[in-house]
């Protein structure tokens, strides 16, 4: 059975967008599966000591914009620093990404999530709009009516809530976070370290070590 990376992310996160393509490439090279776990950051932050962007000190907000430019250049990806439809009500969009992962193979799900990230951070589209999500699903070869219905289903909403609970149980506190054999790699700037761990087959590092 192949190893799996548990991938905690939110479409609200520019850092998850910046790392998404590279994560897919790593999974392909290392023949590992990706367990897609969209998570509600607005609930996760206060429970793990974090602050939403608007409540952070101005110096941290300014530094974030500088870092976004650095990593936009380093990853060679387009990125709008302040998209006109961000922030947005992300709950339906997150559940749609979960439904897509539940109902399609990994490659299809990864490509759809990439399109959703691009819609937010490049095209400045409003992912709180069900019609926008429907168009994205169609472009990703999903049945938009069935997938939106699945996204709104109690079981999917429960699984989405479960992602937050499992994130907290695994010491995940932000997006993106990649968990390999219980070891957390927080931030897209840890992807190289994640691939090194996969390549070396080493035992996971723990706080008790």
N, C-alpha and C positions, 0 to 999 in steps of 0.2 A: 504494500500500500504506500503510495507516495506521501512524502511529508507535506504539511500544509502550513501556510502563513495565514494567520488570522489578521485581517486588514480592517482596522477601525478608522473610519473617515467620515467626513461630512462634505457635501457639495458647497457648504459655506466656506470651506477652508482653501485658500490659495495654495497652501503648502501641499495639501493632498493632490490638488491638480498638478502641481509642478513635479510631483513624484510618481504620478499614476502610470505614465508610459514606461518609465524605467522599471517600476515594479513588475509590469507585465513582461518586460524583456528578461528580467532576472528569473521570474517563474518559468519562462520558456527555456532559458539556458540550463537551469538547475533541475528542471522537471519536477517542480513542486506545484501543488494546488493552491489556489487563493480562496480563502473563506471570507466572503465580503460581509462586513458588519457595519453598515451605516449606524451612526450613533448621534444622539441628541446632545450637542455640545452645551447648549444653554442649561441643560440639567446636569451634565457631567462636571462642568467647570465649578459651580458652587460646592459640589460635593467632594471635590478633590483639591480645593484651594486655589483654583484659577479664577480669572476675571474675564468677562466678555470685553471685547475691544473698546467699547465706549467708556468703560469704567477704568481702563488702564491709564497710568500717568502719560501726559502728553509726550514725554521723551521716549517712552516705549512705543507709542503710536507712530512717532516720526521714524524711529529706528526700523520698525516693521516695514515701512514704505521703502527705505533704503535697501533692506534685505531682499524685498520682493524684486527690486531692480537687479540686484546682484545675481539672484538665482534665476531670474528670467533670462539673463544673459548666459549664465553657466549652463542651463538646461536647453538653451536655444529654443525657447518657446514663447509665443505671443502671450501677453498678459496685460490686461487693463487694471491699473492699480486701484481705481475706484469705480467699479462698474455701476451704471446708473440704476440697475435693479437689485442692488445689494446694499444692505441685508434684505432678505425676503423671508416670508413664512415658508420654512424649509420642510415642514413635517410631511406633506404629501410627496414631495420630491424624494426625500430620503426613503419613504416607504415604497415608492416606485422603483428606486434602485434595488431595494431588497427584493421586491417582487420579480424584477428582471433577473436577479441572481438565482432566485428560487426556480424560475421557469425556463431558463436557457443555459446552454453550456458555458464554460468559463470564458472562452474566447468571445462569444457573443455578449456576455454580461460585461466583460472588461471594455469592449468597444462601445457599448451603450453608455457606460459610466464615463468614458472618455468624452463622448459627445455631450453628455450632460455637463461635465466640467467646462468644456469649451463654450457651451451655451451661456454659462454664467460669466466666465473669466475672460472670454475673448469677444463673444457676440453680444454680450450685455442683454440677454433675453431674460424674461421673467419666469422663473421656474415655479413660482407659486400659482401660475396659471395652468389649469388642467389641459387647456387646448395646446399650449406650448409643449407640455409633457407628452401629449398624444402625438404631436408631430414628431418628436424625438423618438418615441417608441416605434412609430411606423418606419422611420429612417433606419432604426436598428433591427428591423425585421421581426418586431414583436407585434402581437395583436393588441392594439392600444386599448380597446374596450375591455378585453379580458384581463390585461395587465393592470389597468387602473382599478378594475373591480377587485383583483387580488390585493393590490396595494391598500385598499380600504377595508379589507376583510379583518375581522377581529384577530384571527390567527397571525396575520402579518404584523398588525399593530402590536400584538403581544410579543412577537419575536423582536421587533424593533426596541421595545422596552427592555427585553431580555439582553439585548446588546449592551445597553448602558450598565445593567447589573453585572454582566460578565466583564465589561471593561473595568469597572471598579474592582472586581474581584481579582483581576490580573494586574492591577496598578497602572492601568492606562488612564491618562488624564488629559489628552489632547489629540488633535488630528493633524497629520495621519500618525497612526501607531501601527507597527507591524510586530506581531507576536510569533516567535518561533520557539517551539518546545518550552513555552512559558517565559521566555526571555523577551522583554519589551525593547523595541527599537523605536524611539519617539522622534518623529520628524523625517522629512524626505532627505535631509542631509545625513541620515544614518543608513541610507540604502546600500552604500558601499560596504559598510560594516555588516549589514544583513547578508549580503552576498558572500562576504568572507566567511561568515559563520556557516553558511550552507556549503561552501566549497571545502572547508576544513573538516566538517562533520564533528566539530568539537562539542563537548557537553555544554549545555547552557550555563551562562554566568548567573549567579543569584546574589542577593544582598548578604546572604549568610556566608559566602565564600571568603 
